[in-house]
Amino acid sequence: MHLVLQTVAKLMLPFLQLYGLYLIFYGHISPGGGFAGGAVIAAGFILYALAHDAELVSRRVADWLNSLAGIILILLGFVGIIRGSAYMFNIPEWRGQGGQLFSGGLIPLLATAIGLKVSSAVVMLYYYLVGEKKNV
């Protein structure tokens, strides 16, 4: 692999991860959210893997994080059911002040779980596609 590509990928990785987290955490009060942030985070991991021909996150960890995110989403749904609210994110005690980071009830937590689910699923998809390419 080319040294310039490896250096640029290594330098861009923290910025991509930080921007992905920004999209996830501020998705309920600005454009973005869990899906877009998860895709940006996964793009950073894939860029690193393509440049260095190495896995930054192992397949097993990506699979485990994907399952964990699914469990978190189910548990957050049960929180809304147990609270008996009209929507699972309409919990009055968790609403806060409008425009603040924690003003959306369960929405920031849902966006975080969705971001984790999307990023791990895209990284797993990349690994499966690379594995198929190597087997051909």
DSSP file (Angstrom, degrees, kcal/mol; ACC not computed):
  #  RESIDUE AA STRUCTURE BP1 BP2  ACC     N-H-->O    O-->H-N    N-H-->O    O-->H-N    TCO  KAPPA ALPHA  PHI   PSI    X-CA   Y-CA   Z-CA
    1    1 A M              0   0    0      0, 0.0     2,-0.2     0, 0.0    50,-0.1   0.000 360.0 360.0 360.0 154.3    0.0    0.0    0.0
    2    2 A H     >  -     0   0    0      1,-0.1     4,-2.0     4,-0.0     5,-0.2  -0.509 360.0-136.2 -78.3 139.4    1.1    3.5   -0.6
    3    3 A L  H  > S+     0   0    0      1,-0.2     4,-2.4    -2,-0.2     5,-0.2   0.859 103.4  53.4 -64.1 -38.4    2.5    5.5    2.2
    4    4 A V  H  > S+     0   0    0      2,-0.2     4,-2.7     1,-0.2     5,-0.2   0.925 109.5  48.6 -64.8 -43.9    0.5    8.7    1.5
    5    5 A L  H  > S+     0   0    0      1,-0.2     4,-2.3     2,-0.2    -2,-0.2   0.906 112.6  48.4 -62.2 -42.2   -2.8    6.8    1.5
    6    6 A Q  H  X S+     0   0    0     -4,-2.0     4,-2.1     2,-0.2    -1,-0.2   0.904 113.0  47.4 -65.3 -41.2   -1.9    5.1    4.8
    7    7 A T  H  X S+     0   0    0     -4,-2.4     4,-2.2     2,-0.2    -2,-0.2   0.923 113.4  47.0 -67.2 -44.4   -0.9    8.4    6.4
    8    8 A V  H  X S+     0   0    0     -4,-2.7     4,-2.4     2,-0.2    -2,-0.2   0.907 112.6  50.0 -65.1 -40.9   -4.0   10.3    5.2
    9    9 A A  H  X S+     0   0    0     -4,-2.3     4,-1.6    -5,-0.2    -1,-0.2   0.907 111.3  49.0 -63.1 -41.2   -6.3    7.4    6.3
   10   10 A K  H  < S+     0   0    0     -4,-2.1    -1,-0.2     1,-0.2    -2,-0.2   0.873 114.4  45.4 -66.3 -36.7   -4.6    7.4    9.7
   11   11 A L  H  X S+     0   0    0     -4,-2.2     4,-0.5     1,-0.2    -2,-0.2   0.838 114.3  47.9 -74.7 -33.3   -5.0   11.2   10.1
   12   12 A M  H  X S+     0   0    0     -4,-2.4     4,-2.6     1,-0.2     5,-0.3   0.752  92.1  80.0 -79.6 -24.3   -8.6   11.2    8.9
   13   13 A L  H  X S+     0   0    0     -4,-1.6     4,-2.4     1,-0.2     5,-0.2   0.901  93.1  45.5 -54.8 -50.4   -9.8    8.4   11.1
   14   14 A P  H  > S+     0   0    0      0, 0.0     4,-2.4     0, 0.0    -1,-0.2   0.883 114.2  49.9 -63.6 -35.0  -10.2   10.4   14.3
   15   15 A F  H  X S+     0   0    0     -4,-0.5     4,-2.5     2,-0.2    -2,-0.2   0.897 111.2  48.3 -69.4 -39.6  -12.0   13.3   12.5
   16   16 A L  H  X S+     0   0    0     -4,-2.6     4,-2.3     2,-0.2    -1,-0.2   0.907 113.1  48.2 -64.7 -41.4  -14.4   10.9   10.8
   17   17 A Q  H  X S+     0   0    0     -4,-2.4     4,-2.3    -5,-0.3    -2,-0.2   0.918 112.8  48.0 -65.4 -42.7  -15.2    9.2   14.1
   18   18 A L  H  X S+     0   0    0     -4,-2.4     4,-2.2     2,-0.2    -2,-0.2   0.902 112.3  48.7 -65.4 -41.3  -15.7   12.5   15.8
   19   19 A Y  H  X S+     0   0    0     -4,-2.5     4,-2.4     2,-0.2    -1,-0.2   0.885 110.3  52.1 -66.5 -37.9  -18.0   13.8   13.0
   20   20 A G  H  X S+     0   0    0     -4,-2.3     4,-2.0     2,-0.2    -2,-0.2   0.911 110.2  47.9 -62.9 -42.2  -20.0   10.6   13.1
   21   21 A L  H  X S+     0   0    0     -4,-2.3     4,-2.9     2,-0.2     5,-0.3   0.888 109.7  53.7 -65.4 -38.2  -20.5   10.9   16.9
   22   22 A Y  H  X S+     0   0    0     -4,-2.2     4,-2.3     1,-0.2    -2,-0.2   0.935 108.6  49.1 -60.0 -46.3  -21.5   14.6   16.4
   23   23 A L  H  < S+     0   0    0     -4,-2.4    10,-0.5     1,-0.2     4,-0.3   0.889 114.1  46.5 -61.0 -39.1  -24.1   13.5   13.9
   24   24 A I  H >< S+     0   0    0     -4,-2.0     3,-0.9     1,-0.2     4,-0.3   0.954 115.7  42.7 -68.4 -49.6  -25.4   10.8   16.2
   25   25 A F  H 3< S+     0   0    0     -4,-2.9     3,-0.3     1,-0.2    -2,-0.2   0.790 122.9  36.5 -73.7 -28.3  -25.6   13.0   19.4
   26   26 A Y  T >X S+     0   0    0     -4,-2.3     3,-0.9    -5,-0.3     4,-0.8   0.208  85.9 104.9-106.8  15.9  -27.0   16.1   17.8
   27   27 A G  T <4 S+     0   0    0     -3,-0.9     5,-0.2    -4,-0.3    -1,-0.2   0.757  74.9  56.4 -68.5 -25.6  -29.3   14.3   15.3
   28   28 A H  T 34 S+     0   0    0     -3,-0.3    -1,-0.2    -4,-0.3    -2,-0.1   0.636 117.4  33.2 -83.9 -12.6  -32.5   15.0   17.2
   29   29 A I  T <4 S+     0   0    0     -3,-0.9    -2,-0.2     1,-0.1    -1,-0.2   0.353 128.0  25.0-120.5   3.9  -32.0   18.8   17.2
   30   30 A S  S  < S-     0   0    0     -4,-0.8    -1,-0.1    -7,-0.1     2,-0.0  -0.948 101.5 -65.9-153.4 169.3  -30.2   19.1   13.8
   31   31 A P  S    S+     0   0    0      0, 0.0     2,-0.4     0, 0.0    -3,-0.1  -0.362  99.2  49.0 -61.8 140.7  -30.0   17.3   10.5
   32   32 A G        +     0   0    0     -5,-0.2     2,-0.3    -4,-0.0     3,-0.1  -0.949  57.1 169.2 130.0-151.6  -28.4   13.9   10.9
   33   33 A G     >  -     0   0    0    -10,-0.5     4,-2.4    -2,-0.4     5,-0.3  -0.891  54.3 -36.9 136.8-165.9  -29.0   11.2   13.3
   34   34 A G  H  > S+     0   0    0     -2,-0.3     4,-2.4     1,-0.2     5,-0.2   0.880 127.8  48.0 -63.5 -42.8  -28.1    7.6   14.1
   35   35 A F  H  > S+     0   0    0      2,-0.2     4,-2.1     1,-0.2    -1,-0.2   0.955 115.9  42.1 -67.2 -49.1  -28.1    6.3   10.5
   36   36 A A  H  > S+     0   0    0      1,-0.2     4,-2.0     2,-0.2    -2,-0.2   0.916 117.2  47.9 -64.4 -43.1  -26.0    9.0    9.0
   37   37 A G  H  X S+     0   0    0     -4,-2.4     4,-2.4     1,-0.2    -1,-0.2   0.899 111.2  50.5 -65.1 -40.6  -23.6    9.1   12.0
   38   38 A G  H  X S+     0   0    0     -4,-2.4     4,-2.4    -5,-0.3    -1,-0.2   0.876 109.4  51.6 -64.2 -37.1  -23.2    5.3   11.9
   39   39 A A  H  X S+     0   0    0     -4,-2.1     4,-2.1     2,-0.2    -1,-0.2   0.887 110.3  48.6 -67.1 -38.3  -22.5    5.4    8.2
   40   40 A V  H  X S+     0   0    0     -4,-2.0     4,-1.8     2,-0.2    -2,-0.2   0.911 111.8  49.1 -68.1 -41.8  -19.7    8.0    8.7
   41   41 A I  H  X S+     0   0    0     -4,-2.4     4,-1.7     1,-0.2    -2,-0.2   0.927 112.4  48.0 -62.2 -44.5  -18.2    6.0   11.6
   42   42 A A  H  X S+     0   0    0     -4,-2.4     4,-2.6     1,-0.2    -1,-0.2   0.876 107.0  57.2 -64.2 -36.7  -18.2    2.8    9.5
   43   43 A A  H  X S+     0   0    0     -4,-2.1     4,-2.6     1,-0.2    -1,-0.2   0.879 104.9  52.2 -62.1 -37.0  -16.7    4.7    6.6
   44   44 A G  H  X S+     0   0    0     -4,-1.8     4,-2.0     2,-0.2    -1,-0.2   0.924 111.1  45.7 -63.9 -44.3  -13.8    5.7    8.8
   45   45 A F  H  X S+     0   0    0     -4,-1.7     4,-2.3     2,-0.2    11,-0.3   0.893 114.5  48.3 -65.6 -39.5  -13.1    2.1    9.8
   46   46 A I  H  X S+     0   0    0     -4,-2.6     4,-2.7     2,-0.2     5,-0.2   0.898 108.8  53.4 -69.3 -39.6  -13.4    0.9    6.2
   47   47 A L  H  X S+     0   0    0     -4,-2.6     4,-2.2     2,-0.2    -2,-0.2   0.923 111.4  46.6 -58.7 -44.4  -11.1    3.6    5.0
   48   48 A Y  H  X S+     0   0    0     -4,-2.0     4,-2.5     1,-0.2     6,-0.3   0.921 112.5  49.8 -63.6 -43.8   -8.5    2.5    7.5
   49   49 A A  H  X>S+     0   0    0     -4,-2.3     4,-1.3     1,-0.2     5,-0.6   0.889 112.5  47.3 -64.6 -38.7   -9.0   -1.2    6.6
   50   50 A L  H  <5S+     0   0    0     -4,-2.7    -1,-0.2     2,-0.2    -2,-0.2   0.895 115.3  45.0 -68.5 -39.4   -8.6   -0.4    2.9
   51   51 A A  H  <5S+     0   0    0     -4,-2.2    -2,-0.2    -5,-0.2    -1,-0.2   0.870 125.6  29.5 -73.3 -36.9   -5.5    1.7    3.4
   52   52 A H  H  <5S-     0   0    0     -4,-2.5    -1,-0.2     2,-0.2    -2,-0.2   0.484  95.1-130.3-104.2  -4.1   -3.7   -0.6    5.8
   53   53 A D  T  <5S+     0   0    0     -4,-1.3     2,-0.3    -5,-0.2    -3,-0.2   0.893  75.1 105.6  53.1  41.7   -5.1   -4.0    4.6
   54   54 A A  S   <S-     0   0    0     -5,-0.6     2,-0.6    -6,-0.3    -2,-0.2  -0.981  76.1-110.1-147.0 154.2   -5.9   -4.7    8.2
   55   55 A E        -     0   0    0     -2,-0.3     3,-0.1     1,-0.2    -9,-0.1  -0.787  20.5-174.4 -90.2 120.7   -9.0   -4.8   10.4
   56   56 A L  S    S+     0   0    0     -2,-0.6     2,-0.5   -11,-0.3    -1,-0.2   0.843  86.5  33.9 -77.7 -36.1   -9.2   -2.1   13.0
   57   57 A V  S    S-     0   0    0     -3,-0.1    -1,-0.3   -12,-0.1    -8,-0.0  -0.986  95.5-126.4-117.4 126.0  -12.3   -3.7   14.4
   58   58 A S     >  -     0   0    0     -2,-0.5     4,-2.3    -3,-0.1     5,-0.2  -0.235  19.0-114.9 -70.6 162.0  -12.4   -7.5   14.3
   59   59 A R  H  > S+     0   0    0      1,-0.2     4,-2.4     2,-0.2     5,-0.2   0.887 116.6  52.7 -62.0 -39.9  -15.3   -9.4   12.8
   60   60 A R  H  > S+     0   0    0      2,-0.2     4,-2.3     1,-0.2    -1,-0.2   0.900 109.5  47.9 -65.7 -40.9  -16.2  -10.8   16.1
   61   61 A V  H  > S+     0   0    0      2,-0.2     4,-2.8     1,-0.2     5,-0.2   0.909 111.8  50.3 -66.1 -42.0  -16.3   -7.4   17.8
   62   62 A A  H  X S+     0   0    0     -4,-2.3     4,-2.0     2,-0.2    -2,-0.2   0.907 112.2  47.3 -62.9 -41.4  -18.4   -6.0   15.0
   63   63 A D  H  X S+     0   0    0     -4,-2.4     4,-2.0     2,-0.2    -2,-0.2   0.902 112.8  49.0 -65.6 -40.8  -20.8   -8.9   15.2
   64   64 A W  H  X S+     0   0    0     -4,-2.3     4,-2.5     1,-0.2    -2,-0.2   0.908 111.4  49.0 -65.6 -42.6  -21.0   -8.5   19.0
   65   65 A L  H  X S+     0   0    0     -4,-2.8     4,-2.5     2,-0.2    -1,-0.2   0.865 108.6  54.2 -65.8 -35.5  -21.6   -4.7   18.8
   66   66 A N  H  X S+     0   0    0     -4,-2.0     4,-1.7    -5,-0.2    -1,-0.2   0.921 111.7  44.1 -62.8 -44.3  -24.4   -5.3   16.2
   67   67 A S  H  X S+     0   0    0     -4,-2.0     4,-2.1     2,-0.2    -2,-0.2   0.901 112.3  52.7 -67.0 -40.7  -26.1   -7.7   18.6
   68   68 A L  H  X S+     0   0    0     -4,-2.5     4,-2.4     1,-0.2    -2,-0.2   0.903 107.5  51.6 -61.8 -42.0  -25.6   -5.4   21.5
   69   69 A A  H  X S+     0   0    0     -4,-2.5     4,-2.3     1,-0.2    -1,-0.2   0.889 108.6  51.6 -63.9 -38.6  -27.2   -2.5   19.6
   70   70 A G  H  X S+     0   0    0     -4,-1.7     4,-2.0     2,-0.2    -1,-0.2   0.908 110.1  48.6 -63.2 -41.4  -30.2   -4.6   18.8
   71   71 A I  H  X S+     0   0    0     -4,-2.1     4,-2.6     2,-0.2    -2,-0.2   0.903 110.2  51.8 -65.3 -41.0  -30.7   -5.5   22.5
   72   72 A I  H  X S+     0   0    0     -4,-2.4     4,-2.5     1,-0.2     5,-0.2   0.917 108.8  50.9 -62.1 -42.9  -30.4   -1.9   23.5
   73   73 A L  H  X S+     0   0    0     -4,-2.3     4,-1.8     1,-0.2    -1,-0.2   0.910 111.5  47.6 -61.3 -42.2  -33.1   -0.9   21.0
   74   74 A I  H  X S+     0   0    0     -4,-2.0     4,-2.0     2,-0.2    -2,-0.2   0.918 111.9  49.9 -64.5 -43.5  -35.4   -3.6   22.3
   75   75 A L  H  X S+     0   0    0     -4,-2.6     4,-1.8     1,-0.2    -2,-0.2   0.891 109.1  51.4 -64.1 -39.5  -34.8   -2.5   25.9
   76   76 A L  H  X S+     0   0    0     -4,-2.5     4,-1.6     1,-0.2    -1,-0.2   0.872 108.3  52.9 -65.7 -35.3  -35.4    1.1   25.1
   77   77 A G  H  X S+     0   0    0     -4,-1.8     4,-1.8     1,-0.2    -2,-0.2   0.895 107.4  51.3 -63.6 -39.7  -38.7    0.1   23.5
   78   78 A F  H  X S+     0   0    0     -4,-2.0     4,-3.0     2,-0.2     5,-0.2   0.834 102.8  59.8 -67.5 -31.4  -39.6   -1.8   26.6
   79   79 A V  H  X S+     0   0    0     -4,-1.8     4,-2.3     1,-0.2    -1,-0.2   0.934 107.6  45.8 -59.8 -44.8  -38.9    1.4   28.7
   80   80 A G  H  X>S+     0   0    0     -4,-1.6     5,-1.3     2,-0.2     4,-1.0   0.878 113.4  49.2 -65.7 -37.3  -41.6    3.2   26.7
   81   81 A I  H  <5S+     0   0    0     -4,-1.8     3,-0.4     2,-0.2    -2,-0.2   0.928 112.2  47.3 -67.2 -44.6  -44.0    0.3   27.0
   82   82 A I  H  <5S+     0   0    0     -4,-3.0    -2,-0.2     1,-0.2    -1,-0.2   0.880 110.0  53.2 -65.1 -37.8  -43.5    0.1   30.8
   83   83 A R  H  <5S-     0   0    0     -4,-2.3    -1,-0.2    -5,-0.2    -2,-0.2   0.745 102.4-137.7 -69.4 -21.4  -43.9    3.8   31.2
   84   84 A G  T  <5 +     0   0    0     -4,-1.0    -3,-0.2    -3,-0.4     2,-0.1   0.766  45.3 157.0  72.7  24.9  -47.2    3.6   29.3
   85   85 A S      < -     0   0    0     -5,-1.3    -1,-0.2     1,-0.1     6,-0.1  -0.423  55.7-114.6 -82.5 161.1  -46.5    6.7   27.3
   86   86 A A  S    S+     0   0    0      4,-0.3     2,-0.3    -2,-0.1    -1,-0.1   0.892 104.9  20.2 -62.4 -40.1  -48.2    7.3   23.9
   87   87 A Y  S >  S-     0   0    0      3,-0.2     3,-1.8     1,-0.0    -1,-0.1  -0.936  86.0-117.5-125.9 152.4  -44.8    7.0   22.1
   88   88 A M  T 3  S+     0   0    0     -2,-0.3    -5,-0.1     1,-0.3     3,-0.1   0.697 114.7  45.5 -67.6 -15.6  -41.8    5.4   23.5
   89   89 A F  T 3  S+     0   0    0      1,-0.1     2,-0.9    16,-0.1    17,-0.4   0.307  86.7  93.3-107.0  10.4  -39.8    8.6   23.4
   90   90 A N    <   +     0   0    0     -3,-1.8    -4,-0.3    15,-0.1    -3,-0.2  -0.525  46.2 145.3-100.5  65.7  -42.5   10.8   25.0
   91   91 A I    >   -     0   0    0     -2,-0.9     3,-1.8     1,-0.1     4,-0.3  -0.906  40.3-151.8-105.5 111.1  -41.4   10.6   28.6
   92   92 A P  G >  S+     0   0    0      0, 0.0     3,-1.2     0, 0.0     4,-0.4   0.830  91.8  55.0 -56.0 -38.6  -42.1   13.9   30.3
   93   93 A E  G 3  S+     0   0    0      1,-0.2     3,-0.1     2,-0.1    12,-0.0   0.729 110.8  46.8 -68.6 -19.0  -39.3   13.6   32.9
   94   94 A W  G <  S+     0   0    0     -3,-1.8    11,-1.2     1,-0.1    -1,-0.2   0.323  86.3  90.1-105.2   7.2  -36.7   13.1   30.2
   95   95 A R    <   +     0   0    0     -3,-1.2    10,-0.3    -4,-0.3    -1,-0.1   0.921  60.4 174.3 -75.2 -42.9  -37.7   15.9   27.8
   96   96 A G        -     0   0    0     -4,-0.4     2,-0.3    -3,-0.1     7,-0.1  -0.214  46.6 -27.7  70.1-164.2  -35.5   18.7   29.2
   97   97 A Q  S >  S-     0   0    0      5,-0.1     3,-1.6     1,-0.1     5,-0.0  -0.663  73.9-101.9 -88.0 141.2  -35.2   22.1   27.6
   98   98 A G  T 3  S+     0   0    0     -2,-0.3     3,-0.1     1,-0.2    -1,-0.1  -0.333 104.6  22.3 -62.6 141.0  -35.7   22.5   23.9
   99   99 A G  T 3  S+     0   0    0      1,-0.3    -1,-0.2     2,-0.1     2,-0.1   0.312  96.6 117.1  85.0  -8.0  -32.5   22.8   21.8
  100  100 A Q  S X  S-     0   0    0     -3,-1.6     3,-1.0     1,-0.1    -1,-0.3  -0.467  79.1-108.3 -88.1 164.7  -30.3   21.2   24.5
  101  101 A L  T 3  S+     0   0    0      1,-0.3     2,-0.5    -2,-0.1     3,-0.4   0.903 117.3  40.2 -61.0 -43.3  -28.5   17.9   24.0
  102  102 A F  T 3  S+     0   0    0      1,-0.2    -1,-0.3     2,-0.1     3,-0.2  -0.394  83.8 106.9-104.2  56.0  -30.7   15.9   26.3
  103  103 A S    <   +     0   0    0     -3,-1.0    -1,-0.2    -2,-0.5    -2,-0.1   0.361  61.6  71.5-109.7   3.8  -34.0   17.4   25.2
  104  104 A G  S >  S-     0   0    0     -3,-0.4     3,-2.1     1,-0.3     2,-0.4   0.174  85.3-137.3-110.2  18.9  -35.5   14.6   23.2
  105  105 A G  T 3  S-     0   0    0    -11,-1.2     4,-0.3     1,-0.3    -1,-0.3  -0.479  83.1  -9.2  65.4-121.9  -36.4   12.0   25.9
  106  106 A L  T 3> S+     0   0    0    -17,-0.4     4,-2.9    -2,-0.4    -1,-0.3   0.540 114.5  93.2 -86.0  -6.9  -35.3    8.6   24.5
  107  107 A I  H <> S+     0   0    0     -3,-2.1     4,-3.0   -18,-0.3     5,-0.2   0.900  84.5  48.8 -59.3 -44.5  -34.5    9.9   21.0
  108  108 A P  H  > S+     0   0    0      0, 0.0     4,-2.0     0, 0.0    -1,-0.2   0.898 114.1  47.5 -61.9 -36.4  -30.7   10.6   21.7
  109  109 A L  H  > S+     0   0    0     -4,-0.3     4,-2.2     2,-0.2    -2,-0.2   0.899 113.2  48.0 -68.9 -39.5  -30.4    7.1   23.2
  110  110 A L  H  X S+     0   0    0     -4,-2.9     4,-2.7     2,-0.2     5,-0.2   0.911 111.0  51.0 -65.0 -42.2  -32.3    5.6   20.3
  111  111 A A  H  X S+     0   0    0     -4,-3.0     4,-2.6    -5,-0.2    -2,-0.2   0.883 109.7  50.9 -63.2 -38.3  -30.1    7.5   17.8
  112  112 A T  H  X S+     0   0    0     -4,-2.0     4,-2.2    -5,-0.2    -1,-0.2   0.927 112.0  46.1 -64.4 -44.9  -26.9    6.2   19.7
  113  113 A A  H  X S+     0   0    0     -4,-2.2     4,-2.3     2,-0.2    -2,-0.2   0.894 113.5  49.2 -65.2 -39.1  -28.2    2.6   19.5
  114  114 A I  H  X S+     0   0    0     -4,-2.7     4,-3.0     2,-0.2     5,-0.2   0.904 110.0  51.5 -66.6 -40.4  -29.1    3.0   15.8
  115  115 A G  H  X S+     0   0    0     -4,-2.6     4,-2.5     2,-0.2     5,-0.2   0.904 111.6  47.0 -61.3 -41.8  -25.7    4.6   15.1
  116  116 A L  H  X S+     0   0    0     -4,-2.2     4,-2.1     2,-0.2     5,-0.2   0.902 113.8  48.4 -64.9 -41.4  -24.0    1.6   16.8
  117  117 A K  H  X S+     0   0    0     -4,-2.3     4,-2.2     2,-0.2    -2,-0.2   0.929 114.4  44.6 -65.0 -46.4  -26.2   -0.8   14.9
  118  118 A V  H  X S+     0   0    0     -4,-3.0     4,-2.6     2,-0.2     5,-0.2   0.932 114.1  48.6 -66.2 -46.4  -25.6    0.8   11.5
  119  119 A S  H  X S+     0   0    0     -4,-2.5     4,-2.1    -5,-0.2    -1,-0.2   0.919 115.0  44.0 -63.9 -42.8  -21.8    1.2   11.9
  120  120 A S  H  X S+     0   0    0     -4,-2.1     4,-2.3    -5,-0.2    -1,-0.2   0.880 114.1  50.6 -69.8 -35.8  -21.3   -2.4   13.0
  121  121 A A  H  X S+     0   0    0     -4,-2.2     4,-2.4    -5,-0.2    -2,-0.2   0.904 111.5  47.2 -68.2 -40.1  -23.6   -3.7   10.3
  122  122 A V  H  X S+     0   0    0     -4,-2.6     4,-2.3     2,-0.2    -2,-0.2   0.902 112.8  49.0 -68.3 -39.9  -21.8   -1.8    7.6
  123  123 A V  H  X S+     0   0    0     -4,-2.1     4,-2.3    -5,-0.2    -2,-0.2   0.917 112.2  48.7 -64.8 -42.0  -18.4   -2.9    8.9
  124  124 A M  H  X S+     0   0    0     -4,-2.3     4,-2.5     2,-0.2    -2,-0.2   0.908 110.0  52.0 -62.8 -41.1  -19.6   -6.5    9.0
  125  125 A L  H  X S+     0   0    0     -4,-2.4     4,-2.4     1,-0.2    -2,-0.2   0.906 109.1  50.4 -61.2 -42.0  -20.9   -6.2    5.4
  126  126 A Y  H  X S+     0   0    0     -4,-2.3     4,-2.7     2,-0.2     5,-0.2   0.931 110.4  49.5 -60.9 -45.8  -17.6   -4.9    4.3
  127  127 A Y  H  X S+     0   0    0     -4,-2.3     4,-2.5     1,-0.2    -2,-0.2   0.899 111.0  49.4 -62.9 -40.0  -15.7   -7.8    5.9
  128  128 A Y  H  X S+     0   0    0     -4,-2.5     4,-2.2     2,-0.2    -1,-0.2   0.910 112.0  48.3 -65.1 -40.9  -18.1  -10.3    4.3
  129  129 A L  H  X S+     0   0    0     -4,-2.4     4,-2.0     2,-0.2    -2,-0.2   0.901 112.7  47.8 -66.8 -39.7  -17.6   -8.7    0.9
  130  130 A V  H  X S+     0   0    0     -4,-2.7     4,-2.2     2,-0.2    -2,-0.2   0.900 111.0  52.1 -66.2 -39.4  -13.8   -8.7    1.3
  131  131 A G  H  X S+     0   0    0     -4,-2.5     4,-1.4    -5,-0.2    -2,-0.2   0.886 109.4  49.2 -63.0 -38.8  -13.9  -12.3    2.4
  132  132 A E  H  X S+     0   0    0     -4,-2.2     4,-0.9     2,-0.2    -1,-0.2   0.884 110.2  51.5 -66.5 -38.0  -16.0  -13.3   -0.6
  133  133 A K  H  < S+     0   0    0     -4,-2.0     3,-0.5     1,-0.2    -2,-0.2   0.898 109.5  49.1 -66.4 -40.0  -13.5  -11.5   -2.9
  134  134 A K  H  < S+     0   0    0     -4,-2.2    -1,-0.2     1,-0.2    -2,-0.2   0.802 109.0  53.6 -69.9 -28.2  -10.5  -13.3   -1.3
  135  135 A N  H  <        0   0    0     -4,-1.4    -1,-0.2     1,-0.2    -2,-0.2   0.686 360.0 360.0 -79.3 -17.8  -12.3  -16.6   -1.8
  136  136 A V     <        0   0    0     -4,-0.9    -1,-0.2    -3,-0.5    -2,-0.2   0.489 360.0 360.0 -81.6 360.0  -12.9  -16.1   -5.5
